[in-house]
Amino acid sequence: MNDRYDAGYGGDQYELVGYDEFGQPVYRQVPQPGQSPQHPQYSPQQDEYGSYDPYGGQVQGQVPGQAPAQGYGQDYHQDYGQQGYQQGYGYDPYATGQQTEQQAGQQAGRPQPQVAEQTAYIPQQAGPAEDPAPAPAPVPSEGDERPGEPDYRTEQFAFVEEQPEQSEDVIDWLKFTENRTERREEAKRRARGRVVALVVVLAMVVVGGAGYLWFAGKLPGSSPDAKGGTTAAAGAQKRDVIVVHLHNTKGSGTSTALLVNNTTTEQGTTVLLPNSLALTDDDGGATTLSKSVDDDGSSGTLDELDTVLGTDIEGTWRLDTPYLDNLVELVGNIDIDTDADVPDPEAKKKSEAPLVKKGEQQTLSGKMAVAYATYRASGESQNAQLQRFGQVMQGVLRKLSSDSQAATTTVQTLAQILDPSLTDKDLGVFLAKLADRAKEGDFKTALLPVQTDGRLSTQASDSVVKDVLGGAARSPEKGAAVQVGIRNATADEDATEKARVVLLNGGYTFVDGGTADAAQAVSEITYADAAKKEDAVEVAKTLGLPAASVKKGEVTSNADVSVLLGQDYQVSE
């Protein structure tokens, strides 16, 4: 397509033939009828660069014989080759307006053609310069369009060299998004892995904790009272047990307790044993705990307790009251809650102040501790005295050192002659462990419940025998001992309890016959079966009654021999 343009100078017309290497439009004159075609003429903007024909035509925009304007022509000829412009084109687009001497000579010897037409006006260029001083080129606006000229804008041009860069940008963006997605997926996978690991750890902790609580018997339904398989768990616990006998050297009687250290549950316990506890002696006969201590000694009583309780007692500690006094002094007195006012055994008058006062956190010296541990008020059962003995023992353990060596030194300082089954070191180490339990609050006192005949009740003894001792109750058969029924007619309410203790210590089974409506001066002993006459005579001797009081007659229900205590019955202290 040819775009024609009327230059406006003499009616000559020009048509667009293309663009040069600098992006400038190139025009040529349309030949008139009968006129030979001319080379395309190109006229850049009329400024300091002058006019230039890229196809080798003459220089436009200058007066013949006049030197070109000063510019950048010479520099351009030197950089890109002067020969091509001088010989082929004859124009330097960046001409300085001055000609070299060679060019000037060539032009002087060459006839200059006469150009009839005037210099054409090129679109987007200034007209012929009438003033030698260059004028600034007009800047066309965006809406300035000329007839026959295409409307080209900058945004319509795209350069090939930009495509690789855009492709690289696209590739980089795709890689970035892909890597970002992968990182997100990897983060999610790691998060899921952490959650799974956390759940597994928590499950293991829960299962392990539940197993420990079940093994320790602290879960609901896992206590020894629950049905099914709990006895084995209680029996599997590790326990260290020794028996201690407190002998009252100034009075009479003994007090017995078991010291238990459960190493599995880390619990310490003092188990108080009533003197009426029925045992079986070495000959297979029936006896009681207090009678066994007096007759059979330490080793015999230990074996008999193991048989009845199903335990494994490791040793015996005989603690006479003077040694208890010294022990309390060595640990620096004890602080306990007392439940009664205890008179001074050495007081000459009953009106004197009590040696031990009733109250909370009473500080007891050695003498006071002995008096409190052996005190039994009028009308009280032995269980009350046993409870006081247990309080004193726990108070001593709280003040004793938890260090094994220090506790052993304390035991050695007592200078006791211990039972061969228990050395100073063994006792010291054992007491140090219990002292640690007592200081931490993991220590308690329990009373072994027995029936009136001294035998163990299965239901009443399970809480102590099974839970604390880990054993099983095995009381002697009921018919092994003579059943003696006591009916009190002395007008002294303590007479029944005292007679019961005497009978139990004598190996008899006590049967409570109640209290008579009226007092009776003389005691009576009766038997219903002639075969029991000899037993009735032995009962009279045991109670300190004359043999003449024995006769055949009615007996109390469930008793082999009945005793009616009269005012002639003298209770031995």
C-alpha angles and dihedrals in degrees: 000000000000120000111204126203132190107226092201094229112109095331096286115152130210132197130206113248101173145289131292127231091275094056095254119138119251121212135185133199116259107239116244120228109283093014125113116242118265130218114264112274122217125188119183121202112305100250138110092307096067126208127313137189111202092198096062099267125140124288112270128207098038135097115249112260093019121115118243119259120273111265143114098309098108093049091050091050090052095048101042103024128284095214097070093051096041097048103026107030106012091211137087111209088212093044117161093214093253126103127215118245092254091053092047091052094049091050092047093054095042121080110241114231117238111239111205097189122074123242108285122236112242118208114258089018133100121254125252113312112245093173117062089221110087116243124214113264116250115252110224117220125235092258094049107109128169126211114266095010120116117241104241122174134186095249090057092067122082124186121219094221090066094063097072090050091050090048090051090050091051092048092048091050092050090049090048094051091044092050091046091052091048091050090051092050091047091050090051091050091050091048091051090049091052092049092050091048091048092050091050092050092048091049091051091049092050093047092046093047092048090049092051093047090048092049091048091048094240098123121093108266094019096090120108089253090064119093124255130032100352095111091066091051091050092045092050091063118106115244134176113205134182129172122228124198118199110206116198102216095184097046131019138273136042136251121215131198138166119228109209128190112189103199092185098057093024091233128140124205140180110212112199115213118204116228089235092066106131115236137172116238128219092273092053094254126132119263141154133246096252093047090047092053091052098041108027100035129217101311094046093050092047092056093045091052091050089053096049098039100033092233136134106231112194101202150340127250114197108201115186117198095253090057091049087054091052093044093056091049092050093054091047104257125300136251118219141150108257122208100197144029108255118205122222109261090214095050114122094204128045090218092069120110115273118262092225121033125211113250148090123300096004114179111230128195122208094272092046092048092053092049092049095045093053099037119120117173124218111283094013123127122236090255090072091055090046091055090055091049089052091051091053093049092051091047090053092050091051090056097040118098118261090215111101095217094048092047090049090052090053091052092048090050089061088065093213125165098234129201113271089241091066126046128199092255094047092050093045094051092046094049091047091058092049090047089057090051091049093050092051093049094249094122132095142169123233131184118220106232117224133178125246090267091053096251123128121253111223095219095040094047100046093082091058107024096045103027101039105023099028090223139112128247115248107172120180117267115276095241094052094089133044112262110229121190118206124203116183118224098152098095086235112111092201093059094082094052093047093049090049092055091048092050094046091049087051091056097255128132113244121224117186111229097179130232128311120240092235135025119259126205100211127048122231133204119194138180130191100200119060089219089065096056094098090049090052091053091051089050090054091052091048092053093043095247125139119262089237089072090068117096141144116270147107120329135205117268114277091010132114093201128023125208126197106196113217132188090270089071108109115199112220115224 
